[in-house]
Amino acid sequence: MYRVTTPTHTFNLPFETSLIDKLILTYKQNGKTIIEKTEADVEMDGTKVSVTFTQQETALFKADIAKVQMRVKSGEKVMASNILTVNVNEVLNKEVL
């Protein structure tokens, strides 16, 4: 992902999103939480969860590796995804368009 852009990240789940009661999607860099999204912030369709960032949100990241993890609650069951990594790339002009 590039800083100061509006990327969409899509996650494929092994179950229907209609079963999700609560969702937290956490993006961290250097041990610090940069962005957290909940079920209200994402789009869910079938088995896919998509999240789109604003330019202001991606500007919060440094050009480095970010870690991502999704946790969901479905009934009494709470699950966590593997921790994924995302390359955050720099842009030459950081102006919000």
TAQUIGI-V575853 format. One record per residue. RES is the residue in one letter. D_LAST is the distance of its C-alpha to the last C-alpha in Angstrom with 2 decimals. Layout:
# TAQUIGI-V575853
res=RES d_last=D_LAST
res=RES d_last=D_LAST
This chain:
# TAQUIGI-V575853
res=M d_last=16.71
res=Y d_last=13.94
res=R d_last=12.31
res=V d_last=8.65
res=T d_last=8.97
res=T d_last=10.58
res=P d_last=14.15
res=T d_last=17.22
res=H d_last=20.47
res=T d_last=23.70
res=F d_last=27.07
res=N d_last=30.39
res=L d_last=33.09
res=P d_last=36.85
res=F d_last=37.35
res=E d_last=36.02
res=T d_last=33.17
res=S d_last=35.30
res=L d_last=37.46
res=I d_last=34.77
res=D d_last=35.49
res=K d_last=33.00
res=L d_last=30.25
res=I d_last=28.48
res=L d_last=25.95
res=T d_last=25.61
res=Y d_last=23.32
res=K d_last=24.84
res=Q d_last=24.57
res=N d_last=27.54
res=G d_last=29.36
res=K d_last=26.73
res=T d_last=25.13
res=I d_last=21.34
res=I d_last=20.69
res=E d_last=23.30
res=K d_last=22.99
res=T d_last=25.92
res=E d_last=27.19
res=A d_last=25.35
res=D d_last=21.94
res=V d_last=22.79
res=E d_last=24.00
res=M d_last=27.58
res=D d_last=29.39
res=G d_last=32.77
res=T d_last=32.65
res=K d_last=28.88
res=V d_last=26.43
res=S d_last=22.69
res=V d_last=19.90
res=T d_last=16.16
res=F d_last=13.90
res=T d_last=10.68
res=Q d_last=8.09
res=Q d_last=10.10
res=E d_last=13.24
res=T d_last=12.87
res=A d_last=12.08
res=L d_last=15.57
res=F d_last=17.25
res=K d_last=18.79
res=A d_last=19.13
res=D d_last=22.45
res=I d_last=24.21
res=A d_last=23.52
res=K d_last=26.30
res=V d_last=26.06
res=Q d_last=28.87
res=M d_last=29.45
res=R d_last=32.36
res=V d_last=33.75
res=K d_last=36.68
res=S d_last=38.76
res=G d_last=41.88
res=E d_last=43.57
res=K d_last=42.02
res=V d_last=39.10
res=M d_last=37.59
res=A d_last=35.16
res=S d_last=33.47
res=N d_last=33.86
res=I d_last=31.38
res=L d_last=28.83
res=T d_last=26.76
res=V d_last=23.21
res=N d_last=22.03
res=V d_last=18.80
res=N d_last=17.49
res=E d_last=15.67
res=V d_last=12.77
res=L d_last=13.30
res=N d_last=10.04
res=K d_last=8.94
res=E d_last=6.08
res=V d_last=3.80
res=L d_last=0.00
